[in-house]
């Protein structure tokens, strides 16, 4: 069997950089990526047979842990009926009905194939609905790789040290206005300088692509009020937060009602899927009933819909899962904070529920600039130390740790013991 090193040597010959998504490359931590062969519960195994306690969870959607039996069995049965039809199915209706029935701020929803597609389509819809062109985003918030959103983006763009992408014409980004996360004054200034021109504000209600950065008190409420005053739409990008911070996502957790919300793989049980939804009067501007066009042959794919419905039903019908997520997140992140305090380490921990990040900087992290001040070399040391001891973290200072229902107290305590060892080394 090939090793990860051997597979990478083969991969770089046929795949740019050897990976199909840049953050997988492990370049910033000075290692060869681990090629994963299988996953189950809270664990992943690489091709050499090494087992890791996983805090990536396919970048968030594996709330129930990997290879959940109910989701797996539903998908296996669906595969027997065919993999793709490119036609309407009852399954996509069932998923849409379920989301609309169980998430109060969604009247209608449109399925797509990724979070990037969801954001791209939601922004087009906001522009079509308002008749305006400009969109406000926040530095360090990542909303996928569509042209107009690759401006001061987070996630892999931030990790690679590339503030904007080559290949994006200036015209594509000229209507994207960038504000400072947690700074309402910077948003007000953009509205004052562009009166009657801003279609929407799009925001990660909890930023999770420049590391985890929580909204300051009153920040989201201020965005809601500003949009109401200016006639703009508020779009919550809940690709990370949706169905994780609460069943109704950050919107439920913070009590803020967005006009539109975007989801990613989390509504597909980890399968390639995305969606956007919101108020009926806005969503009915979508083709074929409205003038805003969007399409996709694989949108509402029956296998992804099956996986998504199985996970959503499990999460909705068992609120104890959210109690477990809160408890597990509290045990892990509360334990990390105790260790940082004990050692006096020059680190900052940001966390909420089952989502968190350790920043290797002594100063509070509240926005893009303060996140970028982190010591990425020190993070690389931390990452390598944990990986060697069997803990799989995101290979970037600017990503999150994800806790799942499958993580036990004993496993979390083992994680804390390893972090203690690193801090005392």
C-alpha positions in Angstrom: 0.0 0.0 0.0 1.3 3.5 -0.9 2.3 5.9 1.9 1.1 9.5 2.2 4.5 10.6 0.9 4.3 8.3 -2.1 0.8 9.4 -2.9 1.8 13.1 -2.7 4.7 12.5 -5.1 2.2 11.0 -7.5 -0.4 13.7 -6.9 1.8 16.7 -7.6 2.3 15.4 -11.1 -1.4 15.4 -12.0 -3.1 17.8 -9.5 -1.9 21.4 -8.9 0.0 21.3 -5.6 -1.1 17.7 -5.2 -4.4 18.6 -3.6 -7.9 19.6 -4.7 -8.3 22.3 -2.0 -5.3 24.4 -1.0 -5.8 24.1 2.8 -5.2 20.4 2.6 -1.6 20.9 1.4 0.0 21.1 4.8 2.6 23.5 3.3 2.2 26.0 6.1 3.0 23.4 8.7 6.0 22.0 6.9 4.6 18.5 6.4 3.2 16.2 3.7 -0.6 15.9 4.0 -1.9 12.7 5.5 -4.0 10.8 2.9 -7.1 9.6 4.7 -8.4 6.1 4.0 -11.4 5.9 6.3 -13.2 7.5 9.2 -15.6 6.4 11.9 -17.0 8.1 14.9 -14.4 10.7 16.1 -11.5 9.1 14.3 -9.8 9.1 10.9 -7.2 6.7 9.7 -4.5 7.5 7.1 -3.3 5.1 4.4 -0.4 3.9 6.7 -3.0 2.8 9.2 -2.3 5.6 11.8 -5.4 6.6 13.8 -6.1 10.2 14.7 -8.7 11.8 16.9 -10.3 14.2 14.5 -11.1 17.8 15.2 -11.7 18.8 11.6 -14.8 16.7 10.9 -14.7 17.3 7.2 -14.6 21.0 8.0 -17.7 21.0 10.2 -20.6 18.9 8.9 -19.8 15.7 10.9 -21.8 16.8 13.9 -22.8 13.2 14.6 -19.3 12.0 14.0 -18.0 10.2 10.9 -19.9 7.3 9.3 -23.1 7.7 11.4 -25.0 4.4 11.0 -28.4 6.1 10.3 -27.0 8.4 7.6 -24.9 5.6 6.1 -27.8 3.1 5.9 -30.1 5.7 4.3 -27.5 6.5 1.7 -26.8 2.8 0.9 -30.5 2.3 0.2 -30.7 5.4 -1.9 -27.8 4.3 -4.0 -29.7 1.2 -5.0 -32.3 3.4 -6.8 -29.7 5.4 -8.8 -27.1 8.1 -8.2 -28.4 11.0 -10.2 -31.4 11.8 -12.3 -31.1 15.5 -13.2 -34.8 15.7 -12.6 -37.2 16.6 -9.8 -37.4 14.1 -6.9 -39.6 13.7 -3.8 -36.5 13.7 -1.7 -35.6 17.3 -2.5 -39.1 18.4 -1.7 -38.9 16.5 1.6 -35.6 18.2 2.6 -37.0 21.6 1.6 -40.2 21.1 3.5 -38.3 19.9 6.6 -36.0 22.9 6.6 -38.9 25.3 6.2 -40.9 23.6 8.9 -38.1 23.5 11.4 -36.2 26.8 10.8 -38.5 29.7 11.5 -36.6 32.3 9.4 -36.7 30.2 6.2 -39.9 30.3 4.1 -38.4 28.8 0.9 -35.0 27.2 0.1 -33.1 26.5 -3.1 -30.6 23.5 -3.2 -27.2 23.9 -4.8 -24.0 21.9 -4.8 -21.6 23.8 -2.4 -21.3 26.7 0.0 -19.6 28.7 -2.7 -22.6 28.2 -5.0 -25.0 29.1 -2.2 -23.3 32.4 -1.5 -22.9 33.3 -5.2 -26.6 32.7 -5.8 -27.7 34.5 -2.6 -25.7 37.6 -3.6 -27.2 37.6 -7.1 -30.6 37.2 -5.6 -30.0 40.2 -3.2 -28.9 42.3 -6.2 -31.9 41.3 -8.3 -34.4 41.9 -5.4 -33.1 45.3 -4.5 -32.0 46.5 -7.9 -28.6 47.5 -6.4 -25.1 46.3 -7.2 -22.9 46.8 -4.2 -22.3 44.2 -1.4 -20.6 44.7 1.9 -18.4 41.9 3.3 -15.9 41.8 6.1 -12.2 41.3 6.0 -11.3 37.8 7.0 -14.8 36.4 6.3 -14.6 33.6 3.7 -17.7 33.1 1.5 -16.4 30.7 -1.0 -14.3 31.3 -4.1 -16.6 33.1 -6.5 -14.9 36.1 -8.0 -16.7 38.9 -6.2 -16.0 37.3 -2.8 -12.2 36.9 -3.1 -11.6 40.2 -1.6 -9.8 40.2 1.8 -11.0 36.6 2.2 -10.2 34.2 5.0 -9.7 30.4 5.1 -7.1 29.0 2.6 -6.6 32.4 1.0 -5.5 33.8 4.3 -3.4 30.9 5.1 -1.5 31.1 1.8 -0.8 34.7 2.4 -2.6 35.7 -0.8 -5.0 38.6 0.0 -6.8 38.4 -3.4 -6.7 35.8 -6.2 -5.0 36.1 -9.5 -7.4 35.7 -12.3 -10.1 37.8 -10.8 -10.8 40.9 -13.0 -10.9 44.2 -11.2 -14.4 44.7 -12.5 -15.7 41.6 -10.8 -14.7 42.9 -7.4 -15.4 46.7 -7.8 -18.8 46.4 -6.2 -17.6 44.4 -3.2 -17.0 46.8 -0.3 -14.9 45.6 2.6 -15.6 46.5 6.3 -13.9 45.6 9.5 -15.5 42.7 11.4 -16.9 43.9 14.8 -16.6 47.5 13.8 -20.1 49.0 13.1 -18.6 52.4 12.3 -16.7 51.0 9.3 -20.0 49.6 8.0 -21.8 52.9 8.5 -19.1 54.7 6.6 -19.6 52.4 3.6 -23.3 53.1 3.6 -22.8 56.8 3.9 -20.4 56.8 1.0 -22.6 54.7 -1.2 -26.1 55.9 -0.5 -28.9 53.8 -2.1 -26.3 51.5 -3.8 -25.8 48.6 -1.3 -27.9 45.5 -2.0 -26.7 43.5 1.0 -24.4 42.9 3.9 -23.0 39.3 4.0 -21.4 38.1 7.2 -20.3 35.0 9.0 -22.3 35.6 12.2 -19.4 33.8 14.0 -16.3 34.2 11.9 -14.7 30.7 11.5 -12.3 31.2 8.6 -9.8 33.5 10.2 -9.8 31.3 13.2 -12.9 31.5 15.3 -13.8 35.2 16.0 -17.1 35.9 17.9 -19.3 38.8 17.2 -19.0 41.7 19.7 -22.0 42.6 21.7 -24.4 44.5 19.6 -22.6 43.9 16.3 -25.1 41.6 14.6 -28.0 43.7 16.0 -26.4 46.8 14.5 -26.1 45.1 11.1 -29.7 44.2 11.2 -30.8 47.7 12.1 -28.6 49.2 9.4 -30.0 47.0 6.7 -33.5 47.8 7.8 -32.8 51.5 7.7 -31.0 51.4 4.3 -33.3 48.9 2.5 -30.5 46.4 2.2 -30.7 42.7 2.9 -28.8 40.9 5.7 -27.3 37.6 4.6 -26.0 35.2 7.2 -23.3 32.8 5.8 -24.0 29.8 8.0 -21.9 27.3 6.1 -20.0 26.7 9.3 -22.5 27.8 12.0 -25.7 26.3 10.6 -27.2 23.4 12.6 -24.1 23.5 14.7 -24.4 26.4 17.2 -28.0 25.5 17.5 -30.5 23.7 15.2 -31.4 27.1 13.8 -27.7 28.1 13.7 -26.3 31.4 14.7 -29.6 33.1 13.8 -31.3 31.1 16.6 -28.4 31.4 19.0 -28.2 35.2 18.8 -31.8 35.9 18.1 -31.2 37.8 14.9 -33.4 37.2 11.8 -31.5 37.4 8.5 -33.2 38.0 5.2 -31.2 35.2 3.5 -29.1 32.4 4.9 -26.6 30.2 3.1 -25.7 26.6 4.1 -23.1 24.1 2.8 -22.2 20.5 3.3 -23.8 20.4 6.8 -27.2 19.9 5.2 -25.9 17.0 3.2 -24.5 15.0 6.1 -21.1 15.8 4.6 -22.0 15.1 1.0 -21.4 17.8 -1.7 -24.4 20.1 -1.2 -25.3 23.7 -0.4 -28.5 25.7 -0.1 -29.8 29.2 0.4 -33.1 30.3 1.7 -35.1 33.0 3.4 -38.2 35.1 3.1 -40.8 34.1 0.5 -41.0 37.5 -1.2 -37.3 37.4 -1.8 -36.9 33.8 -2.8 -39.8 34.0 -5.3 -37.6 36.3 -7.4 -35.6 33.1 -8.4 -36.2 31.5 -11.8 -38.4 30.0 -13.1 -40.9 32.2 -11.2 -38.7 35.3 -11.1 -36.1 37.1 -13.1 -33.0 36.0 -11.1 -31.4 33.0 -12.8 -29.6 30.1 -11.1 -29.4 26.4 -12.2 -27.5 23.2 -11.6 -27.9 19.7 -13.0 -26.9 18.1 -9.7 -28.7 20.5 -7.4 -30.9 18.4 -5.1 -29.0 15.3 -5.9 -30.9 12.3 -4.4 -27.9 10.8 -2.5 -27.0 14.2 -0.9 -30.6 14.8 -0.1 -30.9 11.4 1.6 -27.8 12.0 3.7 -28.9 15.5 4.6 -32.4 14.5 5.6 -31.2 11.7 7.8 -28.8 14.0 9.7 -31.3 16.9 10.0 -34.0 14.6 11.4 -31.6 13.1 13.9 -30.5 16.5 15.1 -34.0 18.0 15.3 -35.6 15.0 17.0 -32.8 14.6 19.5 -32.1 17.9 21.2 -29.8 16.1 23.6 -27.2 16.1 20.8 -26.9 19.9 21.2 -26.6 19.4 25.0 -23.8 17.0 24.3 -22.1 19.4 21.9 -22.2 22.2 24.4 -20.9 20.0 27.2 -18.1 18.5 25.0 -17.1 22.0 23.7 -17.2 23.4 27.3 -15.0 20.5 28.5 -12.4 20.9 25.7 -12.3 24.7 25.4 -12.7 25.3 29.1 -9.9 22.9 29.7 -7.6 24.6 27.2 -8.3 28.0 28.8 -7.3 26.6 32.2 -4.1 25.3 30.7 -3.3 28.6 29.1 -4.0 30.4 32.4 -1.9 27.8 34.3 1.1 28.2 32.1 0.7 31.9 31.3 1.1 31.1 27.6 1.0 34.0 25.2 -2.2 32.6 23.5 -5.8 33.6 23.1 -8.7 31.1 23.0 -11.9 32.1 21.2 -14.8 29.6 21.3 -18.5 29.2 21.3 -20.3 25.9 21.7 -18.5 23.2 19.8 -16.4 25.6 17.8 -13.1 27.1 18.8 -9.6 28.3 18.0 -6.3 28.8 19.8 -4.4 31.9 18.5 -0.7 32.1 19.2 -0.8 35.8 20.1 -1.0 37.5 23.5 -3.6 40.0 22.3 -7.3 39.7 21.9 -8.5 38.5 18.5 -11.6 40.4 17.3 -11.0 41.0 13.6 -8.8 40.2 10.6 -5.9 42.4 11.6 -5.6 40.9 15.1 -6.0 37.4 13.8 -3.1 38.0 11.3 -0.9 39.0 14.2 -0.7 35.4 15.3 2.6 33.5 15.4 2.1 31.0 12.6 5.5 29.4 13.2 4.5 28.6 16.8 1.2 27.2 15.5 3.1 24.9 13.1 5.0 23.5 16.1 1.8 22.9 17.9 0.2 21.2 14.9 3.1 18.9 14.4 3.3 18.0 18.1 -0.4 17.1 18.2 -0.3 15.2 14.9 2.6 13.0 16.1 0.5 12.1 19.2 -2.5 11.1 17.2 -4.6 14.3 17.1 -5.8 15.6 13.7 -6.2 19.4 13.7 -6.8 21.8 10.8 -3.3 22.5 9.3 -3.8 26.3 9.6 -3.8 28.9 12.4 -6.8 30.4 10.7 -9.2 27.5 10.8 -11.4 26.1 13.6 -11.5 23.0 15.8 -14.8 21.1 15.5 -16.2 18.9 18.3 -18.7 16.2 17.5 -21.3 14.3 19.4 -19.0 11.3 19.0 -16.1 12.8 21.1 -16.1 11.3 24.6 -15.0 13.0 27.8 -12.1 10.5 28.0 -10.9 11.5 24.4 -11.2 15.2 25.3 -9.2 14.6 28.4 -6.5 12.9 26.3 -6.4 15.9 24.0 -6.0 18.2 27.0 -3.2 16.1 28.3 -1.3 16.4 25.0 -1.9 20.2 24.9 -0.5 20.4 28.5 2.5 18.5 27.4 3.1 20.9 24.5 2.7 24.0 26.6 5.2 22.7 29.2 7.7 21.5 26.6 
